[in-house]
């Protein structure tokens, strides 16, 4: 018997985790923008993201970004489980 991943459960799980992380990131930007930008600059080796960042974010753009990240995560989770199950 082979265990297969539920594409729906994986997609929803990734979408929920991504949404939580996105909200935490937005809160960090709202509370400590300079620190957060410096922190995330470490992820981009040798690229100064301070030149392309904005510390003033609106609720509307945050909500649109949240919807986007949920959709992308749903697709990525579904695709991951689908590919995983093909190799099982």
Secondary structure, DSSP 8 states (H G I E B T S, - for coil): ------HHHHHHHHHHHHHHHHHHHHHHHHH-HHHHHHHHHTTSTT--GGGT--S---HHHHHHHHHHHHHHHHHHHHHHHHHHHHH-
